[in-house]
């Protein structure tokens, strides 16, 4: 993997991170993001032929999926399809209606899989050569699953984070996008996060990744990566005007709620639709002249 970053690319990544990883929610993890992480994440995506994207976060006690994760995964999957990758978009049985609704609302025409078993991802003839986790809960050091309120929610969570552990055994790289510290991939920042978030230390995910991109909202990290995937051909592969609202409406129709407020509506992690659209436009503005 080429980890050398040209000055132009470094500046580009830094500008993108100012929009997607400013720690606007005050969670701490986005402060760890660097241009090198964004660069390595993009390299993994570009080198992959058979990426598998895993997302979906169930909100207890409602037992429905949240609005962060599926939109970003859908936009990234579509971009990878447009780069001629054989993409598999995956979530558990509870989150599947929400992921499917988000993906179909923006015209994603690739494969969708519903499973509660991580082993399923490695069966058959088309095993992934890259796993991508987007806002997917990862177990803590005690083996339990915790939300941002430090509530143990293992009863609501299918153990798809186990695919990251299986991938490591098989030598398959893993890319993760998260925003709070309890998601797959955050295990590589465990010591730093424990120092930054002492009251949350017992709830930090112990599941690591080859590369982890910590951002303010996980969807935003995917929007940035999708936009970057279009640079080689000077085409726009990221989120388009009107798609944020389309995805939120489609997800709400099948029961999705905001993970922070636990309410239906056009918000993600407590942030308004206008804020989501603003960030998407900022990403486009940074990339359009490249």
Phi and psi in degrees as a GROMACS rama.xvg file:
@    title "Ramachandran Plot"
@    xaxis  label "Phi"
@    yaxis  label "Psi"
@TYPE xy
-86.235  112.636  UNK-2
-101.224  5.22829  UNK-3
-75.7567  130.33  UNK-4
-115.312  125.377  UNK-5
-68.7001  155.499  UNK-6
-56.2784  -37.0184  UNK-7
-66.2074  -45.2412  UNK-8
-66.1504  -39.6408  UNK-9
-58.8002  -46.1867  UNK-10
-63.3144  -39.9395  UNK-11
-60.7168  -49.5224  UNK-12
-62.435  -40.8563  UNK-13
-61.8328  -41.9414  UNK-14
-65.4877  -38.0235  UNK-15
-65.3214  -43.1143  UNK-16
-64.4415  -28.1666  UNK-17
-62.4664  -28.7108  UNK-18
-87.9783  -36.7999  UNK-19
-105.527  -11.2337  UNK-20
-141.214  53.2419  UNK-21
-94.9356  1.49219  UNK-22
60.025  43.0127  UNK-23
-65.1965  -23.642  UNK-24
-90.6002  -6.52192  UNK-25
71.7271  25.3048  UNK-26
-84.2703  -20.4606  UNK-27
101.312  -48.1236  UNK-28
-55.2217  -40.9199  UNK-29
-60.1952  -20.2887  UNK-30
-66.1411  -15.0398  UNK-31
-86.9703  -9.02751  UNK-32
-68.6536  140.022  UNK-33
-134.29  158.587  UNK-34
-55.1542  -34.8866  UNK-35
-62.5325  -36.3188  UNK-36
-66.3242  -42.665  UNK-37
-64.6723  -40.3481  UNK-38
-63.2366  -45.9903  UNK-39
-68.9598  -36.4102  UNK-40
-61.7458  -44.0912  UNK-41
-64.5088  -39.9469  UNK-42
-61.0148  -43.3575  UNK-43
-60.874  -41.9824  UNK-44
-65.7628  -41.9113  UNK-45
-68.8382  -33.7705  UNK-46
-79.0978  -19.4208  UNK-47
-76.4799  147.565  UNK-48
-111.558  -29.6595  UNK-49
-128.684  66.669  UNK-50
-74.7715  144.99  UNK-51
-121.798  121.957  UNK-52
-107.076  124.135  UNK-53
-115.041  129.235  UNK-54
-147.067  -175.497  UNK-55
106.114  124.258  UNK-56
-133.915  116.933  UNK-57
-83.3223  135.27  UNK-58
-101.374  111.377  UNK-59
-86.2498  157.633  UNK-60
-85.0631  9.77524  UNK-61
-69.8369  -29.8778  UNK-62
69.8371  34.3066  UNK-63
-131.043  163.425  UNK-64
-78.6545  152.335  UNK-65
-89.9699  168.142  UNK-66
-84.1325  -9.49252  UNK-67
-93.9434  133.915  UNK-68
117.678  -68.3512  UNK-69
-57.391  -43.6479  UNK-70
-61.6514  -45.378  UNK-71
-63.4835  -43.2153  UNK-72
-61.9792  -39.9404  UNK-73
-66.2266  -44.885  UNK-74
-64.8616  -41.7207  UNK-75
-66.7688  -41.7975  UNK-76
-61.9105  -42.0547  UNK-77
-62.7799  -42.3291  UNK-78
-61.8567  -41.7178  UNK-79
-66.0661  -37.372  UNK-80
-60.6025  -40.8644  UNK-81
-70.9952  -16.8836  UNK-82
-94.1574  17.1501  UNK-83
65.9749  31.1219  UNK-84
-91.9219  146.453  UNK-85
-88.3404  91.9612  UNK-86
-91.6006  141.941  UNK-87
-121.895  121.38  UNK-88
-103.339  123.588  UNK-89
-129.463  143.282  UNK-90
-155.468  179.038  UNK-91
-84.6022  176.477  UNK-92
-65.9881  -31.255  UNK-93
-72.7554  -42.4135  UNK-94
-85.0336  -10.6881  UNK-95
-57.5456  -45.0094  UNK-96
-58.1846  -36.5759  UNK-97
-72.0504  -44.8264  UNK-98
-62.9719  -44.2892  UNK-99
-61.2815  -42.8333  UNK-100
-63.162  -43.9496  UNK-101
-63.5138  -45.6972  UNK-102
-65.6346  -45.8881  UNK-103
-68.106  -29.6569  UNK-104
-68.0075  -19.1984  UNK-105
-112.712  13.3352  UNK-106
82.6792  19.313  UNK-107
-64.6673  127.986  UNK-108
-120.227  20.4666  UNK-109
-93.8128  -166.493  UNK-110
-79.0766  141.623  UNK-111
-124.982  137.053  UNK-112
-131.779  135.106  UNK-113
-109.757  119.986  UNK-114
-156.357  150.192  UNK-115
-107.98  5.69113  UNK-116
-117.851  123.237  UNK-117
-64.8436  -26.1275  UNK-118
-66.1305  -27.3046  UNK-119
-59.9712  -29.9678  UNK-120
-67.4947  -15.9082  UNK-121
-113.445  14.9835  UNK-122
-100.745  160.458  UNK-123
87.2036  -173.317  UNK-124
-90.0127  -13.3244  UNK-125
-113.797  59.1716  UNK-126
-64.9888  144.567  UNK-127
-68.949  149.915  UNK-128
-104.134  1.239  UNK-129
-156.444  131.592  UNK-130
-104.334  134.057  UNK-131
-122.277  120.845  UNK-132
-106.762  127.646  UNK-133
-122.986  110.072  UNK-134
50.8053  52.1508  UNK-135
-116.152  126.475  UNK-136
-61.3395  135.147  UNK-137
-116.447  142.102  UNK-138
-65.1506  149.513  UNK-139
-81.7154  -177.835  UNK-140
-64.8506  -22.0824  UNK-141
-89.419  2.71118  UNK-142
87.2959  -2.51656  UNK-143
-96.8494  167.666  UNK-144
-113.567  132.385  UNK-145
-129.126  142.332  UNK-146
-90.2197  -174.856  UNK-147
-71.2849  -10.7995  UNK-148
-91.9872  6.45148  UNK-149
62.5739  28.6182  UNK-150
-90.1312  136.164  UNK-151
-77.8405  119.817  UNK-152
-126.034  31.372  UNK-153
-60.0778  -30.2536  UNK-154
-66.4229  -20.3384  UNK-155
-100.552  -5.88516  UNK-156
-115.679  115.603  UNK-157
-70.645  138.693  UNK-158
-79.0334  49.3588  UNK-159
-69.1727  -15.1158  UNK-160
-62.5212  -20.3666  UNK-161
-60.9093  -21.5547  UNK-162
-64.4271  -30.8925  UNK-163
-66.5673  -37.2928  UNK-164
-70.004  -40.459  UNK-165
-66.401  -38.7855  UNK-166
-61.8459  -40.3799  UNK-167
-61.8463  -41.9755  UNK-168
-62.2813  -34.5675  UNK-169
-91.1667  -1.2098  UNK-170
75.5582  23.3626  UNK-171
-95.3269  127.548  UNK-172
-67.059  155.95  UNK-173
-135.104  128.529  UNK-174
-112.568  135.734  UNK-175
-130.782  144.442  UNK-176
-126.428  125.396  UNK-177
-150.713  174.359  UNK-178
-138.32  -8.82934  UNK-179
-118.893  -27.2234  UNK-180
115.718  -15.3131  UNK-181
-103.118  9.84612  UNK-182
-95.7553  162.35  UNK-183
-52.3889  136.231  UNK-184
102.076  -28.3308  UNK-185
-70.8037  -10.339  UNK-186
-60.67  -26.0621  UNK-187
-72.4799  -14.8323  UNK-188
-107.159  14.7357  UNK-189
-51.6488  -51.5378  UNK-190
-65.0001  -41.6543  UNK-191
-64.9071  -43.1443  UNK-192
-67.041  -35.7294  UNK-193
-62.8583  -37.9114  UNK-194
-70.6444  -38.9078  UNK-195
-74.3272  -35.3364  UNK-196
-126.514  65.8934  UNK-197
-58.9271  -32.1204  UNK-198
-76.6656  -11.5793  UNK-199
-110.7  2.9292  UNK-200
-54.6672  -40.6551  UNK-201
-72.4523  -11.2815  UNK-202
-106.448  -1.85334  UNK-203
-68.7592  139.71  UNK-204
-66.2282  138.495  UNK-205
-96.1505  -1.89531  UNK-206
-87.2032  120.344  UNK-207
-93.9433  -168.368  UNK-208
-158.913  166.887  UNK-209
-65.159  -43.9309  UNK-210
-139.297  135.011  UNK-211
-125.264  132.973  UNK-212
-111.404  106.05  UNK-213
-89.4096  126.224  UNK-214
-135.614  176.171  UNK-215
-71.0687  -43.0045  UNK-216
-135.926  128.479  UNK-217
-58.0159  -36.8311  UNK-218
-53.633  -40.219  UNK-219
-63.7635  -37.7809  UNK-220
-60.9485  -40.5944  UNK-221
-69.3957  -38.405  UNK-222
-60.548  -40.2561  UNK-223
-66.0581  -45.1973  UNK-224
-64.6224  -39.1751  UNK-225
-63.0189  -42.9497  UNK-226
-62.9667  -41.5131  UNK-227
-65.1819  -31.5708  UNK-228
-64.1493  -19.3709  UNK-229
-86.798  -6.77935  UNK-230
-64.3213  -38.3554  UNK-231
-57.7402  -35.8154  UNK-232
-103.471  7.8098  UNK-233
54.7831  39.8978  UNK-234
-121.656  154.913  UNK-235
-92.6786  115.707  UNK-236
-111.741  3.6458  UNK-237
-85.6717  -167.168  UNK-238
-67.4132  143.963  UNK-239
-111.168  165.429  UNK-240
-55.45  133.425  UNK-241
87.341  -13.6934  UNK-242
-76.5498  -30.5342  UNK-243
-59.8263  -49.0972  UNK-244
-64.2938  -41.2308  UNK-245
-59.9118  -43.2083  UNK-246
-68.1465  -42.9078  UNK-247
-63.6855  -40.215  UNK-248
-66.2072  -42.5722  UNK-249
-64.2281  -41.4846  UNK-250
-68.8737  -41.6839  UNK-251
-60.4586  -36.5681  UNK-252
-63.3402  -24.2223  UNK-253
-108.797  15.5701  UNK-254
107.758  -0.949236  UNK-255
-64.3693  149.324  UNK-256
-130.834  162.817  UNK-257
-69.8164  129.081  UNK-258
-66.802  -26.9828  UNK-259
-82.581  -41.3481  UNK-260
-96.7979  -17.9008  UNK-261
62.1112  27.2713  UNK-262
-121.694  152.517  UNK-263
-73.8447  158.714  UNK-264
143.821  -175.909  UNK-265
-97.4124  45.8524  UNK-266
-123.518  158.575  UNK-267
-135.027  122.81  UNK-268
51.8654  37.7766  UNK-269
79.2165  1.95689  UNK-270
-102.106  142.67  UNK-271
-69.6829  163.421  UNK-272
-57.65  -40.052  UNK-273
-61.0358  -37.9406  UNK-274
-67.823  -41.0924  UNK-275
-60.5989  -46.3183  UNK-276
-65.1278  -38.8733  UNK-277
-60.3031  -45.1959  UNK-278
-64.9954  -42.7281  UNK-279
-59.0317  -40.6945  UNK-280
-69.1124  -34.7326  UNK-281
-63.9577  -42.6212  UNK-282
-60.6781  -45.1433  UNK-283
-61.4282  -42.4432  UNK-284
-61.9888  -38.9551  UNK-285
-67.7481  -38.1978  UNK-286
-92.0363  -19.9258  UNK-287
-64.1053  -26.5521  UNK-288
-98.7345  6.09895  UNK-289
